[in-house]
Structure formats: structure tokens, C-alpha cells
Amino acid sequence: MPAKRGTEPRLTAVLLLAGAAIAWVVTVSRMRGMDMGPGTDLGGLSWFAGVWAVMMAAMMLPSLVPMAATYAQQAGGGAVAGTPRALMKTTLFVGGYLAAWALIGLAAWALVREVRSLRLSFLAWNDGGRYFAAAVIATAGLYELTRFKARCLRHCRDRRLLVADWRGGPRGAARMGLAQGAYCIGSSWALMAVLFALGVMSITWMVVIAVLVAMEKLLSRPALTSRAAAAVLLVLAAGVALVPGHLPGLTIPS
């Protein structure tokens, strides 16, 4: 039976949300019993790469739904029988998007490993570590108010910009996904830095960051949402610096 017109966006949304749900289940299972506080050991490269890829699928796929659905609809070309080819290209688009996040994760792993190798004693939590974490969070809050953040966020939300930069064919689908991922990294990299500062293996903080990302990308007033996120992050930074023991969900390193 031929696919009905307009099937691609709906099917894309269902598949992405199902994929995100599965990724959350896998992430929670793999994180069970792990150190969820700041400064946790990231493990070996291959192990972290696998964990990070699943984390990004869990955290980012829900907020990608509108753009991926738009891509799928455009790739279908309005043809009733275009669904299989459109979904194949959409898979490449989503794969390119997640590949961009995978690359930034590998860069973060290398940076953290390099810093840890220096054995900087002042970064210990009971020394200057909590103030360093607070500085990272405060910086992320201020970044929320920058023009560059707003520009990148617009590309994460505006479907017209996606269509305007259309590239045909499978290679074009992957390149568009990489570009979309790059814009979303520009929008959300500071929020990911907050996750590392609070505990990259913490399910609680993963949920908090994922909600902030989704709010910025999906709610109707992005500028207001970014300002609200900035306020939340600045308050959180003050809490980490001054009263970390009273912050719910924060695991204090022993």
C-alpha cells in the first residue's frame, strides 16, 4: 500500500522519540552505580565514546524532531511514494547531526584527560574545584545572552533556514546533518560544559540540561527562554560556589 502524503514528518517524529526513549533507558542502565559527581573519571576513549553517543541521542533527539521532520518532508518531495527514500535520507541527516556531537564529545574527553594528567591540586573540590565549577557554570550563563548564541539557536529552530541551505543526495543529507549539529553545538556547548562541571555521568543533571536545551529549541519565545536559562545558571553557579552541600542532585566528591 503506498504511503499517505505527509507520512514522513509524523513517522520521523515517532522514530526519533522512540530512539530517544531507548537511549535514556540504556543510559540509566549504564550509569547505575557510577560516580555521578564533578571530576569523575571518564574512562577509556572507546568506552566514553559509546556512552557519549547514547547520551547525545537521549538528550538531543527530542529537540531535533521539528527540524528532522521538516527535512523528511522536504526530502519526500511531496510524492506519495517517497517515504522510503525520504526516511533513508533523514537517517543520514540525523546520523550527521549525532556525528557532530560525537566529535565534540571526543574533543571534551581529550581536554579533560589532558587537564587531569597535569595533576593540578588546586582543582580538587575541597580546594578550588568548586569555584572552578562555579566559574564554568557562570560563563555558560553569560554565554546564553550573547549574539552568537542567539544566531546559532535561530539555525536550530528556523525551518526556513534549513530548507534554504538544501543539499541533494545522500551526501548532501549527511552534510546538512553535520551543519545542523554544528549550529546546535554553537547554541548548546556551554550547557554541555555545565554538565561536565556538575557531573557528566549524573542522570539528574543530564535531565536538567536536556530540558533546558529542549525549551530553547521548542518554546515559542527563544530570547526569553535563553534569559531564563541564564538566570538559572547564574543562581546555580552561586550555589555551587557558596552552598554546594544544599544543592539537590549535586554529588559532592569525597
N, C-alpha and C positions, 0 to 999 in steps of 0.2 A: 504494500500500500504506500503511495507517495506521501512524503511528509507534508503537513499543512504549512501554509505560508505563515511565517513568524515563529516557527518551531525553534529555530536556532537560539534566540536570546533566552527563552524560557528553559530550554534544555541546558544551555551553558550555565545559567544561574543555579539550577538544581545540581549539576555535576560539581561546580566549584564549592557550593555549600556542603555537599556530601564529602568532598575531598577534604575540606577544612575540618569537618567534624571527625573524620577518621584520623587526621593529623593530630588533633587535640587529644584523642584517646591514646594514640601511640606516644605522644609527648608526655602525657601524665604518667603513663606506664613506665617509660624510660627514666623519668625524673624521680620516681619513687625511691626514697632512701638516700638521695644525693644531697650534698651540701648546697643549700639554696641561698647562702649569704653572699655578701660582696667579696670579691677576690678569690672566688672558688677556682680550683684547678680546672682548666678547660680540656684536659686530656690530650691524647694524640690527635694529629691532624685528621686522619681518616674517620676516627670516632666523632670528633667535633663536627666535621663536615656533614656527616649523616644526621646528627642531632639538629644541627642548624637548619638544614634543608627542610626537615619535618616541621621545625618551629616556624619557619617563614611561611610554609604552606598553611599552618594553623592560624597564624596571626594576620597574614596579608590577603589570603584568597577571598574572605568575605568582602573586604572593601574594594577588591578588584572587580566584583560582579558587574557593576554598571558599564565599565569600560570594556570588559571582555564580552559582555552581551552585545554592546554596540559593534565591536569588532566582528562578532559572529554574524550579526545581521547584515553588515556590510559585505562580509566575505561570501554570504549566501547569494548576494546579488538580486534578491527578490525572487529567485527561481524556486518553484515549489519543490523541485527535486534536488535542491542544492545543499541540503543539510549535511550529508556525509562529508563532502569536500569542505564545507564551511567549518565543521567541527574538527576536521583534521588540521586546518589552518589555525583554528582557535587554540588547539592543543599546542601548536608551535608557538603561538603568541604567548600563552600562559607559561610555557617552558622557558621562553626567552626572558620573561619577567622574573621568574624564580631564579634563573641563572644569574641575573644581575645581583639579586640579593645574596646568592651563594658566594659570588665573588667578593662582595663587601664583607661577608662573614669570614672568609679566609683571610682577608686583609686584617680584620679585627683580631683574629686568632694570632696572626704573626706579630702584631703590635703588642698584644698582651704578653705573649711568650717572651718577646724581647725585653719588655719592661721588667717582667718577673726575673729574667736572667741577670739583671743588674743588681738584684737584692737590695733595693733601696729601703732601708729600715724605717725611714720617716713615713712610708706608705702603709705601715702597719696600722690596723684600725684604731688601736688604743693610743697611737701617736698622732700622726697627721692624716691617717687614712680616711677618717670620716669627713674631715674638712675637704680633702681632695674630692671625695664622692659628692659632697655638697656643692663644690665648685663646678663639677661636671653637670650636675642637675640644674644649677642656676644658669649656666651657659646655655643649656638646652632651652630653658625658659625664655631667655633673651632672644635666642635664635628664632623662636616662634613669631617674634614681632618684626623680623627682617623682610625686606622686599624680595630677596632671593627665595626665602621660604614661601612667600605668597605666590611667586611666579611658578615655582615647582609644583605647589599644591594645585594651582589652576590647571596645569597639564595633567595632574592626577584625576581631575574632576570633569574637565570640559570635553565632552564627546566630540564637539566640532573640531577641536584641535587634533584629536586622534584621526578623524576622517580626513582632515586637510593634509596630513602628512602620510597619506596612504601609500603603501608599497605592495605591489602584487607578488604572487607566487609564494611558495613555502619559505624561501629565504627571506623574502620581504616580511612574512609573518613573524619569523624569529627576530628579525632586526627591529620590527615595531615593538615586540615584547621587550627586548633589551632596552630600547629607548624609553618605553613606559616605565620599566623598572628603574632606569637611571633617574627619571624625574621624581619617582616616588622615594628613591634614596635621598635625593636632594631635599625632599619635603620632610622625611622621617628619620634621617640618620641620627639627629640629635636625640630623638626619643629612644632609639636603639642604644645610644651611648648611656642614657639614663638606665636602661635595662642592665647593662654591664655594671654600672655603678652600684645598683641596688642588689644585684644577684642574677646573673644571666640564666641560671638554672631554676629560678624561682617561678613556680606556676602563678602565684599571686601577682607578681609584677609583670609577668607575661600578659596576663589578662588585662591589667590596668593599661599597659602600653597599647595592646591591641584595640581596646575600647577607645583610647584617645585617637589612634590612627583612623579608626572607622568613623568616629564622629567628625573629624576634619574632612574626610573624603566624602561622606554621605549626607551630612546635615546640610540644610539649605543656606546657612549663613557662615561660610568658612572663616571669614575675618573675625567674627565674634567668637567662633569656636577656638581659633588659634589664640585669641587673647585670653579666653578662659583657661586653655591649656597652659599658657604662660603663667597665669596666676597660680594655678595648681602646682606647677613645677617649682616656682619660687618659694611657695609655702613649704613644699616638700623638702627643698634644699635647706631651708632654715631648720626644719625638724630634724633632718639628718645631722646637721652640724651641732645643734643645741640639745635636742632631747631624743636621740635615736632609740633609746630603750622604750619610749612611749609610742613609737610608730607601729601601728598594727601591720603585720605582714613582713616586717623587716627582721631578718635573722641576723643577730649580732655575732660577728666572728669571735670565736673563743681565743 
